[in-house]
Each structure stands twice: as structure tokens, then as C-alpha cells.
Amino acid sequence: MNRFTRREFAKAIGAAGAAAGAPVPLAFGQSPVAKPLGFPPNFLWGCATSSYQIEGAVAAEGRGPSNWDVFAHTPGKTHRGETGDIAADSYHLYKEDVKLLKELGAKTYRFSLSWSRIFPVGRGTPNEAGLAYYQRLIDELLKNGIEPYVTLFHWDLPQALAGGWQSRDTSKAFADYAGYVARKLSDRVRHFMTTNEFVCFTDLSYQIGQFAPGLKLPAAEVNQIRHHGLLAHGLGVQAIRANSSSGTQVGLAENPKVYVPVIETAEHIEAAKRAFREENAAFLTAVMEGRYTDGYLQREGANQPKVEGDDLKIIGSPLDFVGLNVYQPEYARADARASGYAVARRPTSFPHMASPWLFIGPEVIYWAIRHTSDLWKPHALYITENGCSCEDFREPDGRIEDTDRVMFLRSYLTHLQRAAAEGYAIKGYFLWSLIDNFEWADGYSKRFGIHYVDFKTRTRTRKLSADWYREVILRNAVA
């Protein structure tokens, strides 16, 4: 009997397969080389953070208390009573954090301002020392070739503002703050975002009570709070435009519920798009259309928000870009009911990351971009947050091999590349997050950073995911 070597056997099988029109298998010992999935030239790669989560220095240089200072110091509100008093101490270590961005090769950095650091009581006389901190940070970024993308409000509301978001006056105070910041920073900042994630500083804060100020109010009051948040955004857009240097771009960072079609067929795709528009009627749809949908108003009935004068026109002020914070999917299917869709129930076995709410569904990032684009055709889109919590462990030699985070990011960026390849106006991606931080009600129990922070010493250590992301940026491709 003839005896083949392994190499001869592989060659014979390959020849037979080729003759039959089948793919030719690799020869024994030959390694496959995947073709990297490239992004458009000048695609912007960066990272994102927020003020209360990383800055610390809560009483430094005239900063006033925020609602999160009060909430975190209220017993039982955060994991083990942990607070953002020191957090990652980025207020003092900002140059070190800019160096981390530089080492990644990042060209952009999205960060938020502490409103109460600039206006200690939310309005009135500004605190020059607080503004000076952000000027120093921005100058350090520009010196290192990193473009700042500034978010004006990421949930830390000045505690002194009476009534918080229950008061319409807070929307007006926000506009004054936005206009002041634009006058002072638009000479060096070209991109401003008004607010971050409406649902988190409205529903989670005033209905569920999970976030500051931790209230549980009736539906009518919550809907009015939602309206005040939207109004603040719209007034903020107008104030930034009125007080900015030419060329300044204005948008927002929003985390809509994103509905993925259960199967990519025409009827399910249409159902998912309808679900995306209607299930986000209270927030993103209202911003993009300058109106509340009939379905939303009918569902809320007597609880619908009270709208004054030009409120909806202001809320619908045109945007230069839309920022999407994307983490987890919902699924929709076609249905005979009037809405044309039904939301699929999530199985208990659905995979998730360290945070129980963070379900893994990488296709969500593609559908967030596609639905937003197909419905409203924005001039530009950014993924302003995407990332995951992991149970990071130090190896004996100090390495942090967060292979689960690399898996998550690789999977999501593959679907981001699909959107870019199909020609959608996606301009950049901000990974959440640059460093481990104070994770709101979860305190320091959940780590989202690609750099590990020792919260006793505040030292930063690069994780495997930072090395991986650096390669993505260098190649402008995911592999």
C-alpha cells in the first residue's frame, strides 16, 4: 500500500478539491493570514471618560458639590459606600493620562466638564480656577496631537440648583453654562457635545432611584424631567452656536435602545427600524425630529409632558453630528400589530460581561449606525462610547491579560467596520474607557478601562486590551 507523507496527502486533497471547485485547504504547517478589516482614511480613534468618574479633587480650587457628591456620601447608595472623592485622581494626573493616549496613538479624547467646577452653584459667577484646569488639559492634548471632544454634562449636576432636573430653570442655567464654556474654549475645541445619555439622568435618577438624586417619582413628573433634559440640550446647542468660533461642531452623546432584526430579512429589518424610532420616542427621536411621536403621546396620555412655546423647535435644533453610546442589543421581529414590530424576549442564557446588564451582541453597533442613518441621515456619526466591564486580574509578573475585553472589542469593531464599508457616515470611535474609574452606583467593583488603576496608589498599568487597541489604531483596521 502506498504511504503518503502528511505534506503529500495535503497536496493530493488540495488538488482534488480544486478540480471539484472547492476551496483549496492550507498545506500542512501553513498558517492562515486573515485580511484585516480596514477603516476609511482619517477615521478617528480615541477614548472616552467623564469628570466625576476620574477627576477626584472634589473640593479643589473652588469646585462646588454636585448631586453625585451628595448621593455617593448617602449610606446605601453605592457599592460599599464608595465615592468619587479621589477616583483616579486625573485632576492631578491628567498629564499621565494624556501620555497614555499618546502611547496608544489616539488622535481624539472625549471627556466631560464638571459643571460645578466651573459654576460652583450652577450659575452666576464662574470659577476661573476650574476653567483653568480644563484649559491646561486641552493644551496638553493639543501639544500631543490629540483633538479634544468636550461633553458639557455627564450626570454631575451642581447640587445648589434648586429642584435639579425637576425645574425648568435648570435647562436655562445649562444654556448659560454652555454659552460661557463655548466662549472660553471654542478657540481650541472644535467639537462639543451637550449631554450624555438622557435616560440615565432622568429615568434612572428620578424614576428608578438608582442614580443621583435617587428619587422615585410618578410618571407625569418623570416625563416632565425628561422634557427639561431635552430642552437643556436644545438650548445648549443654540448657546454654543451663538458663542463659538466659526467651524465649531455641536452634537450630543446618546444611548438609544438599539433593536437588531431577529433575522436579516426585509420584514424584520423594517420592524427593527420602526422599533428603534418608537422605543426612543422620548429622547433621540424627539431630538432628531423636533416632535414627540403620536405613539409616545398616546401611550403617556395624561402623563405626557407639558410643552411650552417653541420648546420642540428648540429641542430639534439641527446638529452637526450624532454621538451614539452602544453597548448591548435588543431584538425586534415583524408583527401584525399596528406598530409593525414586537420586541423579542431576552433568554436567561444570554451571554454578558462582568456587569449583569451588559449583554454581548456585537451586531448592535452596526444597527445603531444603520437605523440612525436610514431614519434621519445625520451629517456625521461617532461611536462616543463602547466598551465593557471585566474581572481583571494581575498575573504574578504584573500583566493584566483581559482576553475577554479583547474578544468583546474585536467582535464589536468587526461590525463597526461593516457599517463603514457600507458607506455610512461614521467618522470615529471612542473606546470606553481609557482608565478604570468610579462606576457610579457600582463604585469601584466594575472595571471598564484598558489601563488598570490601583485605587490605593492611583498608578496606571497597561492591559492586554490597550496593546490590542494600539494595533487597531496603528493599522486603522481590525483583525
C-alpha angles and dihedrals in degrees: 000000000000114000118209125205114232090254092051091047092052090048092051093048090047093052092049092049093048091051089054092048094251124137111275111246120230117267116252110283094014114129122219116237113207116217108242116243103238131210128216119281112272093023106161120235121190149131134252136219138161132230104243092042097058114010105072112175089108094172099033122129099348102316112158124221119272129209088258092056088056095041096048091051091052109100115252098015101101136032107286089343091288119168141192093243091120103000108161090334091234089155087074098025100046093120089056090051092049087052089055089054091049092051090052091053090239115166097192139042125194114202135155132234123235103238091203091051088061099032106023093195095031097258142023121051114022122229105240093195091057092051090047090060091059091045089055091048093049092047090051091051094049091047087058096046095255119134117222120229107191126207112198099200128027100164101285101117121185105261092218094068102105113236095005112220090347086077124075087210089070089066090055092046089052091054091053090049091047092050092050093049091048092052092050102039109026090089086073105016117071100176126054129178117199105205140000122227110338095206093060097056094038116031098022091044104040105021108031096026095219094123135039128329086022101215130153107209133172120270096257092056092045091052090052090050089052089052091051090052091051091046091052089054093050094045088046092054090053094046093050092050092048093050104035137100115253115279095035113144124211131200141131139242112238134172104210122183102260118211118206118199110249087227126011097246125127096255095048092044090053090048092052091050091051090049091050092054098043100039089053093046094118094056129006096025091051091051095047096043102030091230143076112249119248089241092056093048092047093049093050095042110166089005094063115122122268109245123203130202113306095355095125094045089052092047089052094052107150116263131213092213142358122228117207123199104204128187116133139016137237118200129225135188135191114271138180094235119108094263090059094227144071127201114238118233113247112237117236088237093062109132119246142173128245091293106072092221094054103092117185115241110139095184088069091082091059094048093047088059096040097048093046091048097045094047102041110007098220118199092240140000133206131186094230095183135017128145143097147244118248137179096247118198130190115232117222090264092051098258120140108207102189095177090159091061091048089052091051095047095044091051094049095044090052088061091043088057089053089059092048092048091052090057102253114155096254108151106174151351130229114198116217107251140020093184139006110273149172101297099206113243089003090062111196095332094099124056120203100163130109085213119059117232120204099213092204096055100016090227116153123224125188115242127210087257090061090055090048093048091049088058091050090052093045093051095034082223142089121233 
